[in-house]
Structure formats: structure tokens, C-alpha cells
């Protein structure tokens, strides 16, 4: 399974593949999903954006039965162009049930380096079933608030590159508010914009920012467009619905659902490693 645009530098993709192959060989794991997760996948790359590959890996069934803990993250040293790291499936499902939005984003990334399509489909379905939407909203709100508080100056200026890291979380919160039956917002900024109610000036301001970032290596510092500032400050406020916690029975059901998915994946991939580099 491979879903990458022609705009990806071929040498970068070759290097990502080589790093993934090396991790499979060195650590004896299967990688049923490896995706792009960064500005390229979020829909606002710049000409010099690096490549942020994230993956989920599965160890052998023997490893999971061992009494000794093993590291639950595999990573390569970032070199300014590539940043490749992944989580053990056990860590991924634990964080998913706790409300971390990272795993749903990886599962829904539109840019895939390699993977098993059935695994991705099942992981996305699990995210829809067990993700805690209030905690996911809180995750995005905190993410955006951190960027906003850190980089917005007293006179209303911000490094425009950093503005995207408050804008996308704000749109994710808005998406969750307008889709009360769902817990997994789209990953791409453009999809978020298309699936929420926004006034025309906001849409135009977002489109202008994305177009500028796509052609400019250094955006510099500038005033936050008024429509975007209003949106960000409104949506990043903590609201009562973000504090709603699931009943213990619902939490227990989500944990068992995630555990069943984990066991099935270990049975599937833990006994037939390494997983072939599908899509290459």
C-alpha cells in the first residue's frame, strides 16, 4: 500500500524506505502502517518542508509475553530533511483509549509510505469506536493554546509559520463541536475548512495563508488576519463539553475493544515478521 504524491522528492522516499527496512531488520518488528505526519500531510507544506514519517510497529508474540519491558518507541536521528519514528502498537492503543489524538491522525493520514490496507481500515474503525471526543478536543485545544500563548506578541503579531499550529487545532475543535457523533477530525487543513461552517472572509484568509506558505521558504512575522484571530481565540477556549468524561462502563468497553484489536494484530503480524514492504 503506497499513497504518495509526485511532489515528494524521490531520494527522500528512498531514504525513508531504507530507514524503515533497517528498523524491521534490526529490531525484528513488523510495520503494518507508515505514513507522513507533518505539514505535508496537514495540507500546508512549504518549499523546504522536511519529511515526517510516523509508523506503528508490532513486535513478536514472544516479545509481548516476556516479563521484561522493551522500549516502545523506535526512531532515527532527525537530519533536517527526514524525521522517522514510530510507536509500538501497545503504546498506540493505550494512548488512543486515553484520548491522545496522534494515533487517529496517523491512521487517517492521506500520505502513506507503506502498509497493510486491512490494518489501516481496522485501526481507523477502532479510532472511531473508542476515541474519547472530549479528551481529543482537549488535546487539540491544549496544542493550539500552547502555540498561541508562546508565539503571539502583545501587538498581535506571530511568526506566520507558527500560526498554522494554532489554526489547525482550532479548526479541529470546531469540527468536533459541529460533528457530535464523531471523535476523529480530518487531518488536512483543507478538509477541516470544507467540513465546518465558516464565513467567507475566514475561508479566504486561510486559503491565502496556505498559498503563501506553499511558495515561500521564510514567512517571517506578521499580523494575524482578523478573521483567523477571531476563530482561533473562540475555538481554543475550554468549554464545558470538553470536560465530560465517559462512564466507567464505557471506558471498560473501549479498553476491551482496543485490547481485542491489539491481540488480533499481534496474532497476524507478530508471527510473520518482517512484514513485506507493501506498495514499493
C-alpha positions in Angstrom: 0.0 0.0 0.0 1.6 3.3 -1.1 -0.1 6.7 -1.4 2.4 9.4 -2.1 2.2 12.4 -4.5 4.6 13.0 -7.3 5.8 16.1 -5.5 7.7 14.0 -2.9 11.4 14.0 -3.6 12.3 10.5 -4.9 15.6 10.5 -3.0 13.7 11.3 0.3 11.3 8.5 -0.2 14.1 6.1 -1.0 15.8 7.1 2.3 12.6 6.7 4.3 12.1 3.2 2.9 15.7 2.4 3.8 15.3 3.6 7.3 12.1 1.6 7.8 13.7 -1.5 6.3 16.7 -1.1 8.7 14.3 -0.9 11.7 12.5 -4.0 10.6 15.8 -5.9 10.2 17.5 -4.6 13.4 14.5 -4.9 15.8 12.6 -7.8 14.3 9.3 -6.0 14.0 6.5 -5.7 11.5 5.4 -2.2 10.3 1.8 -2.5 9.2 1.5 1.2 8.7 3.9 4.1 8.0 2.6 7.5 7.0 3.6 11.1 6.6 2.6 13.2 9.5 3.6 16.9 9.4 3.0 19.9 7.3 2.9 17.9 4.1 0.1 15.7 5.4 -1.6 18.6 7.2 -2.0 20.4 3.9 0.3 23.4 4.4 3.8 22.5 3.2 6.5 25.0 2.4 9.1 24.5 -0.3 11.6 23.2 2.2 9.3 21.2 4.5 11.0 18.1 5.9 9.6 14.6 5.7 8.0 13.4 9.0 7.4 9.7 8.7 5.5 8.1 11.6 4.7 4.4 11.9 3.1 1.8 14.1 5.1 -1.4 14.6 4.3 -4.9 16.0 6.8 -7.0 17.9 6.7 -10.8 18.0 4.2 -12.5 20.1 7.1 -13.8 22.2 8.2 -10.3 23.0 4.7 -9.4 24.3 4.8 -12.4 26.6 8.2 -11.6 28.0 8.3 -10.3 31.7 10.9 -7.7 30.6 9.9 -4.3 29.3 11.2 -3.2 26.0 11.4 0.3 24.6 8.1 1.3 23.0 9.5 3.8 20.5 11.8 3.3 17.5 13.4 6.4 15.9 16.1 7.7 13.7 18.1 10.8 14.4 16.4 13.8 12.5 18.8 15.2 9.9 16.9 18.4 8.8 15.3 16.5 5.9 14.0 13.3 7.4 12.4 12.6 10.8 11.3 8.9 11.1 9.9 7.4 14.3 7.2 5.1 15.4 5.3 3.6 18.3 4.8 0.1 19.5 1.2 -1.0 18.8 0.7 -1.5 22.6 1.6 2.1 23.3 -0.5 3.3 20.4 -3.7 1.6 21.6 -3.1 2.7 25.2 -2.8 6.3 24.2 -5.7 6.1 21.8 -8.1 5.0 24.6 -6.7 7.8 26.9 -7.8 10.4 24.3 -4.5 11.1 22.5 -5.2 12.3 19.0 -1.9 11.2 17.5 -2.9 7.7 16.5 -6.2 8.8 14.8 -4.1 11.3 12.8 -1.6 8.7 11.7 -4.4 6.2 10.8 -6.2 8.9 8.7 -3.1 10.4 7.0 -3.7 10.8 3.3 0.0 10.1 2.6 1.2 6.5 3.1 4.7 5.2 2.7 3.7 1.6 3.2 1.2 -0.5 5.0 -1.4 -3.2 5.1 -4.7 -1.7 3.9 -6.7 -4.1 6.1 -4.8 -3.0 9.2 -5.3 0.7 8.4 -9.0 0.2 7.8 -9.4 -1.7 11.1 -7.3 0.9 13.0 -9.4 3.7 11.7 -12.6 1.9 12.7 -11.2 1.3 16.2 -10.4 5.0 16.5 -14.0 5.9 15.6 -15.3 3.5 18.2 -13.0 4.1 21.2 -11.6 7.6 20.9 -12.9 9.9 23.7 -14.1 13.0 21.8 -14.0 15.3 24.8 -10.4 14.3 25.5 -9.5 14.6 21.8 -10.9 18.1 21.8 -9.0 19.0 24.9 -5.8 17.6 23.2 -6.3 19.9 20.2 -7.3 22.9 22.4 -4.1 22.5 24.5 -2.0 22.1 21.4 -3.3 25.2 19.9 -3.3 27.2 23.1 0.4 26.4 23.7 1.4 27.7 20.3 -0.8 30.8 20.6 0.5 31.7 24.1 4.1 31.1 23.2 4.3 33.0 19.9 1.6 35.7 19.8 3.1 39.0 20.7 1.4 41.8 22.7 0.9 43.8 19.5 -0.9 40.9 17.8 1.9 39.6 15.6 3.1 36.0 15.2 5.6 34.0 13.2 3.2 33.1 10.4 4.6 29.6 10.2 3.5 29.1 13.8 0.1 30.4 13.1 -0.8 27.2 11.3 -0.1 25.2 14.5 -2.8 27.2 16.3 -5.2 27.4 13.4 -5.4 23.7 12.6 -6.1 22.7 16.2 -8.8 25.4 16.4 -10.4 24.0 13.3 -10.3 20.5 14.7 -12.1 21.7 17.9 -14.7 23.4 15.7 -15.1 20.2 13.6 -15.7 18.2 16.8 -18.2 20.7 18.1 -20.1 20.5 14.8 -19.9 16.7 14.5 -21.1 15.5 17.9 -21.4 11.8 16.7 -17.7 11.7 15.7 -14.4 11.7 17.5 -11.8 11.8 14.7 -11.4 15.0 12.8 -9.9 15.1 9.3 -6.1 15.6 9.3 -5.8 18.0 6.4 -6.5 21.7 7.0 -8.4 21.9 3.7 -10.7 19.1 4.7 -11.4 20.7 8.1 -12.3 24.0 6.3 -14.6 22.2 3.9 -16.5 20.4 6.7 -17.3 23.2 9.1 -19.3 26.3 8.8 -17.0 29.3 8.2 -17.7 32.8 7.0 -16.2 33.6 3.6 -13.6 36.0 5.0 -12.2 33.3 7.2 -12.0 30.8 4.3 -10.3 33.4 2.1 -7.8 34.2 4.8 -6.9 30.6 5.3 -6.5 29.9 1.6 -4.3 33.0 1.2 -2.0 31.8 4.1 -1.7 28.3 2.6 -0.9 29.6 -0.8 1.8 32.0 0.7 3.4 29.2 2.7 3.5 26.9 -0.4 5.7 29.3 -2.2 7.7 31.0 0.5 10.6 29.5 2.4 10.6 32.0 5.2 7.2 33.6 6.1 8.6 35.9 8.8 6.5 37.6 11.4 3.2 39.3 10.6 -0.1 40.4 12.0 -2.7 37.7 12.4 -5.5 38.2 9.9 -8.6 39.4 11.9 -10.9 36.6 10.8 -8.4 34.0 11.8 -7.6 35.6 15.1 -11.3 35.6 16.0 -11.7 31.9 15.0 -8.6 30.8 16.9 -9.4 32.7 20.1 -13.0 31.5 20.1 -12.4 27.8 19.4 -9.4 27.3 21.7 -11.3 28.4 24.8 -12.1 25.4 27.0 -15.8 24.7 27.0 -17.9 22.6 29.4 -18.4 19.8 26.9 -14.7 19.1 26.8 -14.8 18.2 30.5 -17.4 15.5 30.1 -15.9 12.1 31.0 -17.2 8.8 29.9 -18.9 6.5 32.3 -16.6 3.7 33.8 -18.6 1.1 31.8 -17.9 2.9 28.6 -14.2 3.2 29.4 -14.0 -0.5 30.2 -15.7 -1.4 26.9 -13.3 0.8 25.0 -10.3 -0.8 26.7 -11.6 -4.3 25.8 -12.3 -3.3 22.2 -8.8 -1.9 21.9 -7.3 -5.0 23.6 -9.1 -7.3 21.1 -7.7 -5.3 18.2 -4.3 -5.5 19.7 -4.5 -9.3 20.2 -5.7 -9.8 16.6 -2.9 -7.6 15.3 -0.2 -9.5 17.3 -1.6 -12.8 16.1 -1.5 -11.5 12.5 1.9 -9.7 12.4 3.8 -11.0 15.4 4.1 -14.5 13.9 5.1 -13.4 10.3 7.9 -10.9 10.6 9.2 -8.9 8.9 6.2 -7.6 7.1 6.9 -7.1 3.4 7.2 -3.5 2.2 3.8 -3.4 0.5 3.4 -0.8 -2.2 7.0 -0.5 -3.1 
